[in-house]
C-alpha cells in the first residue's frame, strides 16, 4: 500500500498534465471544423458578403437621443450627500430652510487629541476621524487630502485638533 501511495504522489503532477493535454486535444478535435472555417468566415465578412449564421434583420439601428452629461458642467455635483439630500426632499435630516452642509461649513465642536497609528492608510485615517466626529464624512477627508496633494504626507502620531477646525485644517495638522 505504501508503494502505491508513493507512486501516486510521485506521478500525480504528470498524470494531471497528461489529462489536461488529452482534454485540450479532445476539444480541438471536436471543434476542428469550425476552427478551420474561421479564416474563410473572416474573408467573407471583409469582402462584404452576407453570412448565413448572422441575422441582423431584427437589429434596430435607429439613432436615439442621449443626454450629454458634459452639456452643463456647472450642474455636476461631486458631493454624494448633495444628491441624497435632493432625493430625500423633506425627509429626515435637512429641512427646506437649512442650507446643505459642505466641507467648509463642518467644523469640530471641541478640542480633541487624535492619534494616527503607524502604517494606516489615508482611508483608515478618514474612517477614524469620522468615528471621532472630527469630519463630516470619510469622503470629505479623502477629498480634502487629494485637493491638498497630501496623499503621501500624512503623518503618524498624536495630534491636538482644536475646536472649530475644518477638514482642511485637520489635513494641514496631520501633514506637519
C-alpha positions in Angstrom: 0.0 0.0 0.0 2.9 2.4 0.8 4.4 1.8 -2.6 1.1 2.7 -4.3 0.9 6.0 -2.3 4.5 6.8 -3.2 3.7 6.1 -6.9 0.6 8.3 -6.8 2.5 11.1 -5.1 5.5 10.9 -7.4 3.4 10.8 -10.7 0.4 12.9 -9.7 1.7 16.0 -11.5 2.5 14.1 -14.6 -0.9 12.5 -14.6 -2.7 15.9 -14.3 -0.6 17.4 -17.1 -1.4 14.4 -19.4 -5.1 14.7 -18.5 -5.1 18.4 -19.4 -3.4 17.7 -22.8 -6.0 14.9 -23.5 -8.9 17.2 -22.7 -7.5 20.1 -24.8 -6.9 17.7 -27.7 -10.4 16.4 -27.5 -11.9 19.9 -27.6 -9.7 20.9 -30.5 -10.6 17.7 -32.4 -14.3 18.3 -31.6 -14.2 21.9 -32.9 -11.6 21.5 -35.7 -14.1 22.1 -38.4 -15.1 25.5 -37.0 -11.5 26.4 -36.4 -10.5 25.6 -39.9 -13.5 27.6 -41.4 -12.8 30.7 -39.3 -10.3 32.3 -41.8 -12.8 31.8 -44.6 -15.5 33.3 -42.5 -13.4 36.4 -41.8 -12.6 36.7 -45.5 -16.4 36.6 -46.4 -17.1 39.4 -43.8 -14.3 41.6 -45.1 -15.5 41.0 -48.7 -18.9 42.3 -47.7 -20.7 39.0 -48.3 -23.6 38.1 -46.1 -23.1 35.2 -43.9 -25.8 32.5 -43.3 -25.4 32.5 -39.5 -25.7 36.2 -38.9 -29.3 37.5 -38.8 -29.2 41.3 -38.5 -32.8 41.8 -39.7 -34.2 42.5 -36.3 -31.4 44.8 -35.2 -32.7 48.3 -34.5 -30.1 50.8 -35.8 -32.1 54.0 -35.4 -30.2 56.7 -33.5 -31.5 57.6 -30.1 -31.2 61.0 -28.4 -28.9 60.7 -25.4 -28.3 63.2 -22.6 -24.9 64.9 -22.9 -23.6 64.9 -19.4 -20.9 67.5 -20.4 -23.5 70.0 -21.6 -23.8 71.9 -18.3 -20.6 71.1 -16.3 -21.6 73.7 -13.6 -24.6 71.5 -12.7 -22.4 68.4 -12.0 -22.1 67.8 -8.2 -19.3 65.8 -6.8 -20.7 65.7 -3.3 -22.7 62.4 -2.9 -24.5 63.8 0.1 -26.0 66.6 -2.0 -27.7 64.0 -4.3 -29.1 62.2 -1.3 -30.5 65.4 0.1 -32.3 66.2 -3.2 -33.6 62.6 -3.3 -35.0 62.8 0.3 -36.6 66.3 -0.1 -38.1 67.0 3.2 -37.2 63.6 4.7 -35.2 63.1 7.8 -32.2 65.4 8.0 -32.3 68.7 6.2 -35.2 71.0 6.3 -36.2 73.3 3.5 -34.7 76.4 5.1 -31.4 74.8 6.1 -28.5 75.1 3.6 -26.8 71.8 2.8 -23.6 71.2 4.8 -20.4 71.3 2.8 -16.9 70.5 3.7 -16.2 74.2 4.5 -19.2 74.6 6.9 -18.5 71.5 9.0 -16.2 72.2 12.0 -15.1 70.3 15.1 -17.1 71.1 18.2 -14.4 70.6 20.9 -10.7 70.2 21.1 -9.7 66.6 20.7 -6.5 64.6 20.9 -6.4 62.3 17.9 -3.8 59.5 17.4 -2.9 58.2 13.9 -1.4 54.7 14.4 1.7 54.0 12.3 1.2 52.2 9.0 -2.5 53.1 8.5 -3.8 54.2 5.1 -5.5 57.5 4.4 -8.8 55.8 4.1 -8.5 54.3 7.5 -7.5 57.7 8.9 -10.6 59.2 7.3 -12.7 56.5 9.0 -11.1 57.1 12.4 -11.7 60.9 12.1 -15.3 60.3 11.1 -15.8 57.9 14.1 -14.4 60.7 16.4 -16.9 63.1 14.8 -14.0 65.3 13.5 -15.1 65.2 9.9 -18.4 65.2 8.2 -17.7 62.0 6.3 -14.7 59.9 5.4 -15.1 61.0 1.8 -14.8 64.7 2.8 -11.4 64.0 4.4 -10.2 61.9 1.4 -11.3 64.7 -0.9 -9.5 67.4 1.2 -6.3 65.3 1.2 -6.5 64.9 -2.5 -7.1 68.7 -3.1 -4.1 69.5 -0.8 -1.9 66.9 -2.8 -1.1 65.4 0.6 -1.7 61.7 0.0 1.9 60.8 0.8 2.4 63.5 3.5 0.0 62.1 6.2 2.0 61.5 9.5 1.5 59.0 12.3 1.4 60.4 15.9 -0.9 62.2 18.3 -2.3 65.5 17.2 -4.4 68.1 19.0 -7.3 69.1 16.9 -8.6 72.5 18.1 -12.4 73.3 18.3 -13.7 74.9 15.2 -11.3 73.1 12.8 -12.4 72.5 9.3 -11.4 69.3 7.3 -8.7 71.4 5.6 -7.3 72.4 9.0 -7.2 68.8 10.0 -5.4 67.8 6.8 -2.9 70.6 7.5 -2.4 69.4 11.1 -1.8 65.7 10.1 0.7 66.6 7.4 3.0 68.8 9.5 
